[in-house]
Amino acid sequence: MKLSTDAELELLQHQAFNYFLHEASPVNGLVIDKTAANWPASIAATGLALATYPVGVERGFMSRTVAVERTLKTLRFFWNSAQGPEPDATGYQGFYYHFLDMQTGRRAWQCELSTVDSAFLLVGALTAGVYFDAKTADEQEIRTLADALYQRADWQWAQNNGDTVTHGWKPETGFIKYRWEGYDEALLLYILGSGSPTHPLPESSYAAWASTYEWKSCCDFEYLYAGPLFTHQLSHIWIDFRGIRDAFMRAKDIDYFENSRRATYAQQRYAIDNPLKFTGYCDCCWGITASDGPGPDCIKVNGIVRQFYDYVGRGVPYGPDDGTLAPWAVVASLPFAPEIVLPVIDHFIYQRKLKNAHPYGFAATFNPTYPKNSANPHGWVSPWHFGLNQGPIVLMIENYRTGLLWQWMRCCPYITTGLRRAGFSGGWL
């Protein structure tokens, strides 16, 4: 039976939220990156969990008491965890390792101290600090810890004597050579870094980042280019960019919200054109982003040699594109272009059956071109769920329906200060 649009979104949101209910450590609040055996936690997924708990309270998915308990457990863990240059610490200079052991909370896989993933963790903490505003001892402690964690991050250190911010650091080799340059999800990172009252990025840092932008015409749309769809979404979870502009957007006479709308439409246009002739692409079947896939594999399909990838930053229109689509990335564009997103959600639920036998809503990804036997007749379907996918579903459905996240974060002084220091003005700001 087909549900109403509102009921469909409510159910999808609740199912995605259940990931954070069931995939978090009862000891330290860390959230597993991926539903695979012995997998580590992701600090970005944990930050998304902190942001989803308030939505869960508002929607009746969890009680405020449980949300406070979970949030406090998580924030206390990060505040008290080992900070230092040792290779098995949890973090350093106020930033945290990308992946942490679910049990010990220590660095996993010799991964990097990640600046952008730390930004998603910290903005999740700030969300909790804004929402939990009661005078109780527990909620006061949430606000205190959220502030302390955010103020501990040394954004100037993360510049490593350059203008832009580095991707991260490793105790074995020092700073990663790559920097956050070119438009992407680092929009949030630069705003958070600019708003810090303790170790702020200089205004020149945001300007240096924006100087690396690429304005392009893709799939009949002109917009600030970034290939994977998620790069046009993640910063928008917390910040309402409607009507506020920095210097770059003032010159283009649009805002970042309109830019994301165009990027969403470019995805649909690319799927309609389907230049590589993948199975299933059409006006109601698209969603190309950084995601897992059926590869690595190189095989001939219907007379064409196809290269399939595993986890890679798929993008439009320049690729890579191997026929893999991510339903969550379409849902996360709901606030920007509901008129083309809602039909895709319907298609994925009722035609592609991508929620069947999946406890947390949509499968992470699917590929109708890859010849893989599966329970789904529409091709290869990912067996995993990822916290980084589930959070945007919960939060962007909420922004589409009520704008709650945007309303809350307008009350966060660090966000508003960061926006102003980055040169934003107009609208609600």
KESE-210237 format. One record per residue (C-alpha): x, y, z negated. Coordinates in pm, whole numbers, plus 50000, padded with zeros to 5 digits. Layout:
<pts>
X  Y  Z .
...
</pts>
This chain:
<pts>
50000  50000  50000 .
50134  50341  50097 .
50167  50584  49806 .
50103  50956  49816 .
50412  51167  49874 .
50417  51284  49513 .
50377  50933  49374 .
50643  50805  49613 .
50893  51066  49497 .
50810  51009  49130 .
50870  50636  49165 .
51191  50682  49363 .
51319  50931  49107 .
51235  50700  48817 .
51400  50400  48982 .
51718  50597  49051 .
51716  50731  48693 .
51710  50374  48560 .
52067  50331  48686 .
52184  50569  48413 .
51969  50398  48153 .
52113  50054  48220 .
52464  50115  48356 .
52603  50328  48072 .
52824  50200  47792 .
52640  50189  47459 .
52973  50262  47290 .
53111  50568  47469 .
52842  50678  47716 .
53060  50617  48024 .
52867  50527  48340 .
52990  50257  48574 .
53092  50377  48919 .
52943  50079  49104 .
52734  49776  49013 .
53013  49524  49068 .
53168  49291  48812 .
53444  49444  48597 .
53417  49780  48771 .
53538  50096  48593 .
53345  50407  48500 .
53340  50714  48719 .
53367  51052  48549 .
53155  51207  48826 .
52880  50948  48769 .
52903  51021  48396 .
52862  51393  48464 .
52558  51319  48677 .
52416  51109  48393 .
52450  51405  48156 .
52253  51616  48403 .
51984  51352  48462 .
51902  51298  48094 .
51723  51635  48060 .
51523  51554  48375 .
51441  51217  48224 .
51307  51388  47914 .
51096  51631  48118 .
50958  51349  48335 .
50888  51115  48043 .
51148  50861  48155 .
51320  50877  47813 .
51260  51045  47479 .
51444  51360  47375 .
51581  51169  47074 .
51740  50904  47295 .
51870  51166  47535 .
52034  51360  47252 .
52193  51042  47116 .
52333  50942  47456 .
52456  51290  47536 .
52630  51333  47202 .
52798  50993  47233 .
52935  51089  47575 .
53053  51438  47480 .
53214  51318  47158 .
53401  51053  47352 .
53550  51303  47597 .
53635  51555  47329 .
53813  51298  47111 .
53972  51089  47387 .
54346  51093  47450 .
54463  51406  47634 .
54826  51399  47740 .
55081  51316  48009 .
55094  50948  47914 .
54993  50715  48202 .
54720  50545  47997 .
54549  50857  47861 .
54192  50958  47942 .
54279  51306  48060 .
54529  51590  48064 .
54505  51971  48060 .
54130  51944  48013 .
54079  51734  48327 .
54006  51361  48345 .
54106  51059  48544 .
53872  50971  48828 .
53810  50617  48697 .
53813  50505  48334 .
53795  50161  48178 .
53437  50106  48064 .
53546  49962  47729 .
53853  50161  47629 .
53785  50484  47818 .
54146  50488  47935 .
54273  50550  48289 .
54191  50270  48534 .
54365  50157  48855 .
54650  50409  48820 .
54406  50661  48966 .
54453  51036  48987 .
54354  51304  48742 .
54076  51440  48962 .
53993  51810  48967 .
53667  51781  49160 .
53537  51479  48969 .
53623  51661  48647 .
53415  51953  48776 .
53112  51725  48810 .
53170  51590  48461 .
53200  51940  48314 .
52895  52080  48492 .
52697  51783  48358 .
52812  51877  48009 .
52712  52240  48071 .
52368  52124  48187 .
52324  51947  47855 .
52444  52257  47672 .
52178  52471  47839 .
51892  52223  47802 .
51942  52108  47444 .
51867  52441  47281 .
51706  52338  46951 .
51848  52446  46614 .
51902  52088  46497 .
52256  51984  46402 .
52277  51735  46690 .
52168  51978  46959 .
52393  52249  46821 .
52682  52002  46841 .
52594  51928  47205 .
52623  52298  47285 .
52950  52332  47093 .
53110  52030  47259 .
52993  52127  47609 .
53149  52472  47566 .
53470  52331  47420 .
53515  52074  47698 .
53461  52334  47969 .
53691  52589  47809 .
53971  52331  47767 .
54016  52282  48143 .
54325  52471  48262 .
54230  52572  48616 .
54547  52776  48661 .
54759  52468  48589 .
54561  52281  48857 .
54672  52539  49116 .
55034  52424  49079 .
55160  52772  49168 .
54949  52789  49485 .
54641  52991  49574 .
54400  52700  49617 .
54336  52415  49372 .
54509  52080  49409 .
54313  51757  49443 .
54472  51631  49124 .
54776  51494  48948 .
54938  51164  48856 .
55172  51110  48561 .
55404  50901  48779 .
55444  51145  49069 .
55302  51483  48964 .
55059  51693  49167 .
54888  51546  49472 .
55002  51725  49788 .
54646  51784  49910 .
54451  52095  49812 .
54086  52184  49821 .
54074  52361  50157 .
53795  52369  50413 .
53428  52386  50315 .
53311  52093  50105 .
53186  51996  49760 .
53466  52202  49605 .
53233  52502  49620 .
53120  52402  49270 .
53480  52351  49155 .
53585  52702  49257 .
53280  52861  49093 .
53337  52669  48768 .
53706  52755  48776 .
53631  53122  48842 .
53390  53142  48548 .
53623  53008  48281 .
53676  53241  47983 .
54003  53071  47891 .
54198  52964  48203 .
54012  53118  48499 .
54111  53093  48860 .
54211  53435  48994 .
53971  53590  49244 .
54237  53534  49508 .
54186  53158  49471 .
53827  53158  49596 .
53922  53394  49878 .
54207  53164  49977 .
53969  52868  49987 .
53710  53055  50195 .
53982  53160  50440 .
54011  52791  50542 .
53644  52762  50646 .
53546  52646  50996 .
53230  52793  51150 .
53121  52564  51432 .
52839  52490  51672 .
52741  52126  51629 .
52437  51942  51762 .
52273  52270  51871 .
52324  52438  51531 .
52576  52698  51418 .
52690  52650  51060 .
52983  52630  50821 .
53114  52290  50912 .
53170  51988  50691 .
53115  51641  50834 .
52973  51417  50558 .
52622  51518  50453 .
52698  51501  50079 .
52941  51792  50107 .
52644  52016  50187 .
52451  51893  49883 .
52645  51830  49563 .
52720  52189  49464 .
52356  52276  49536 .
52233  52034  49270 .
52320  52293  49003 .
52329  52624  49186 .
52036  52784  49366 .
52210  52950  49660 .
51890  53093  49807 .
51934  53465  49856 .
52283  53495  49705 .
52585  53540  49929 .
52961  53565  49913 .
53167  53769  50162 .
53175  53489  50420 .
52798  53436  50416 .
52724  53809  50419 .
52923  53831  50743 .
52718  53544  50889 .
52390  53687  50757 .
52281  53357  50601 .
52334  53187  50263 .
52470  52846  50166 .
52117  52708  50129 .
52037  52795  50490 .
52374  52648  50587 .
52278  52317  50427 .
51943  52328  50605 .
52123  52360  50938 .
52363  52078  50849 .
52062  51859  50768 .
51900  51938  51102 .
52231  51867  51277 .
52222  51518  51127 .
51878  51456  51272 .
51978  51594  51612 .
52287  51374  51618 .
52073  51067  51542 .
51829  51157  51820 .
52115  51202  52068 .
52291  50890  51931 .
52606  50938  52142 .
52761  50606  52033 .
52437  50411  52090 .
52402  50256  51747 .
52093  50052  51665 .
51809  50228  51486 .
51920  50592  51506 .
51623  50821  51572 .
51446  51132  51440 .
51336  50943  51128 .
51646  50728  51075 .
51969  50911  50990 .
52198  50997  50697 .
52571  50987  50768 .
52799  51060  50475 .
53086  50928  50263 .
52968  50579  50173 .
53043  50210  50168 .
52989  49998  50477 .
53008  49645  50620 .
53379  49658  50718 .
53662  49653  50758 .
53583  49457  51073 .
53629  49488  51447 .
53390  49280  51653 .
53203  49284  51984 .
52833  49365  51949 .
52615  49341  52261 .
52920  49367  52480 .
53070  49668  52298 .
53376  49644  52073 .
53279  49809  51745 .
53501  49918  51455 .
53325  49891  51119 .
53456  50051  50799 .
53413  49993  50427 .
53414  50305  50207 .
53500  50605  50424 .
53397  50968  50473 .
53159  50925  50764 .
53051  51251  50924 .
52862  51433  51199 .
52937  51493  51482 .
53306  51401  51490 .
53287  51081  51289 .
53386  50841  51179 .
53051  50682  51262 .
53003  50307  51266 .
52624  50287  51246 .
52610  50297  50865 .
52338  50515  50711 .
52288  50623  50348 .
51928  50677  50232 .
52038  50864  49918 .
52207  51132  50128 .
51881  51198  50311 .
51689  51229  49982 .
51948  51477  49853 .
51861  51708  50145 .
51497  51721  50038 .
51507  52082  49908 .
51661  52208  50233 .
51436  52050  50495 .
51144  51852  50347 .
50962  51857  50679 .
51221  51624  50834 .
51334  51442  50517 .
50997  51313  50394 .
50930  51115  50715 .
51272  50950  50679 .
51199  50850  50319 .
50874  50692  50441 .
51058  50513  50721 .
51321  50375  50484 .
51059  50252  50237 .
50788  50113  50462 .
50965  50026  50788 .
51320  49941  50679 .
51215  49795  50341 .
51524  49943  50176 .
51380  49934  49826 .
51287  49568  49836 .
51462  49365  49565 .
51670  49666  49458 .
51630  49754  49089 .
51741  50115  49127 .
51544  50219  49434 .
51712  50254  49770 .
52004  50038  49870 .
52317  50253  49889 .
52369  50202  50261 .
52260  49987  50553 .
52381  49921  50905 .
52132  49789  51164 .
52410  49745  51424 .
52627  49509  51219 .
52526  49145  51288 .
52498  49024  50933 .
52248  48774  50803 .
52070  48922  50505 .
51736  48918  50332 .
51657  49240  50518 .
51573  49182  50886 .
51707  49527  50973 .
52077  49443  50948 .
52352  49467  50689 .
52248  49614  50354 .
52492  49711  50079 .
52472  49484  49774 .
52582  49766  49544 .
52444  50075  49379 .
52672  50372  49302 .
52625  50628  49026 .
52741  50903  49263 .
52444  50820  49488 .
52179  50776  49219 .
52234  51112  49048 .
52161  51333  49350 .
51838  51140  49414 .
51711  51216  49064 .
51829  51576  49059 .
51743  51690  49409 .
51394  51540  49393 .
51352  51750  49077 .
51482  52063  49246 .
51242  52005  49535 .
50945  51951  49305 .
51009  52204  49028 .
51348  52373  49070 .
51426  52282  48707 .
51802  52230  48747 .
51832  52564  48924 .
51632  52739  48655 .
51841  52591  48375 .
52175  52674  48533 .
52076  53035  48597 .
52096  53057  48217 .
52455  52928  48210 .
52684  53231  48169 .
52985  53044  48309 .
52803  52975  48635 .
52680  53333  48676 .
53022  53473  48586 .
53191  53237  48830 .
52955  53337  49110 .
53015  53706  49050 .
53392  53665  49033 .
53378  53472  49360 .
53204  53769  49519 .
52843  53652  49519 .
52565  53908  49492 .
52198  53957  49573 .
51886  53756  49504 .
51840  53619  49153 .
52201  53697  49058 .
</pts>
